[in-house]
Amino acid sequence: MKRLINVPLLIAAGAQALFAFYALMPGPWAGWEDGPSRGAMALVMFEPAALAWLMLLIAGLSAVFTDAFDWVPPVGRGRRRLITATATLLVVVTLGVCVVVALGESPAVASRDNDAFNPVLVAIARFGGIFGPFLAVGGLAWLINAPAALRHLAPVRRVALGALALTTLAGGLIGLQMLSEEIAIERTVALRDQKMIDERARENQAALRELSDASPLVDWLRLTDPLQTADIREAAIRRLARRPTLEADLAQSLQSADTLEPDWALRLTALLDFKPSAALEAPLRANFAALRQRIEISRNQAGDGLYDPTYLDRWFGDQLAETLVVTRKMAESAGIDLRDADRQLAQTVAATYPTSKAAKDYPRGITALDRAIDAALMTRNPG
């Protein structure tokens, strides 16, 4: 069984040899001297290095669980496996850090990412990143294939362990510094983002205080956006619901030629706690018809001319859901039945995006409204 570990070791050795060839090149390939090409060169070098790292990890853990490290002091089989597995993971991880350093320091890539580290550690890590995996492969191959009398020779083991320990130390120190810098960067970014969020919140609060019933409806719309903070959004919705000219303003916005204003107005009609009157029937029908037209046009634009069934769900899903809310609200408060406009929308959806989620769900939504709307219409128009 142990002999099978030679397979990942051979793959690791071959992949590492390719990485070492790239890392020791005097410069990038001809025509690869510019910045983007050097980035692509880094990717080319990373692929064999990652394969070697993965195969070395598999071989190392396999050696642990086939007791290739039986020279470790006898502290019990389970405890010995735990110790050697932990040591193997530590060595492989730090070798990975060394490989990253070697990649960045190679003339083919010439990255400046390692300038902040100790140059002695960088030199050790670069050497370890290029040649350390060979040492690890050779050590594991020796433990698996060498005759029993030679397998545990102390000089061989000490040289191998000493070299790996030096590489592990350099890689570990650089890795810890990388981690601390990454944490510092994340903290700085988080503080910057929070500052931006706080500033935006203050701006929105100031904008909300400045708005009045006389302010254009479009100025209120952005404060009701779903991405707006909950306190601003809820305050704007409460104030809008008491707006004296709400219906007249909604009627105008529902039919606006602006790209976003009709959708915002439709969302407000569905969202606000008010009882719409029959005066909104014509504007809503015009809004639904415009939505149908936009869906038809989008079919020719989605995916640069290629059919994309998710396009409708991503860009029109909210508006379709809001038409159903508005349809029920109009029936219950004004006795107006807009289901014929909904069905026309459903036909357009089925014709333009037949395999979309909305093509199935939207007609079901209309059907689900039938009982409530019929009851509402019967109550308001008993005759």
TATANOR-V779469 format. One line per field, one symbol per residue. phi: phi as a letter, one per 40 degrees, with the letter a starting at -180 (. if undefined). psi: psi as a letter, one per 20 degrees, with the letter a starting at -180 (. if undefined). burial: # if it has 9 or more other C-alpha atoms within 8 Angstrom, else .. A space follows every 10 residues. Layout:
BEGIN
phi = ???
psi = ???
burial = ???
END
This chain:
BEGIN
phi = .ccccccccc cccccccccc dcccccaccd gbccddcccc cccccccccc cccccccccc cccccbgccc ccdcbhcccc cccccccccc cccccccccc ccccccdcbf cbcccccdcc cccccccccc bdcccccccc ccccbcddcb cbccdccccc cccccccccc cccccccdcc cccccccccc cccccccccc cccccccccc cbcccddccc cccbcdcccc cccccccccc ccccbdcccc dcccbccccb dccccccccc cccabcbccc cccccccccc cdcccccccc bdgfgccbcc ccccbbcccc ccccccdccc ccbbgbbbcc cccccccccc ccbcbccccc cccccccccd cccdcccccc bcc
psi = hhhhihghgg gggghhgggh gghjqirrqp ikhrghhhgh hhgghhghgh gggghhgggg hghgjjkili iqpnjpgghg hgghgghggg ggghhgghgg ghghiqhhgl qjhjhirphg hggghgghhg ighggggggg hghhiqqhhi hkpggggggg hgghgggggg hgggghgggh hgggghgggg ggghgggggh ggghgghhhh qrhiqqhhhh ghijqhiqqh ggghgggghh hjphkgghgg gghhjqiqgh ghgghggghh hqnroqrihi gghghhgggh ggghgghhhi hpkliqpohi gghhijgggg hhhgghgggh ghhikpojhh hghhghgggh hhmhjrhhhg hghhhghhig gggggghhgh mh.
burial = .#..##.##. ######.### .##.#..#.. .##...###. ##..##.##. ########## ####...##. .........# #..##..### ##.####### ########## ...#..#... ##.####### #######.## ####.#.... ##....#..# ..##.##### #####.#... .......... .......... #..##..#.. #.....#.## #.##...#.. .###.###.# #....##.## #####..... ########## .#...##### #.#######. ##..##..## ##......#. ###..##.## ########## ########.. ######.### .###.####. .##.##..#. ..#..###.. ...
END
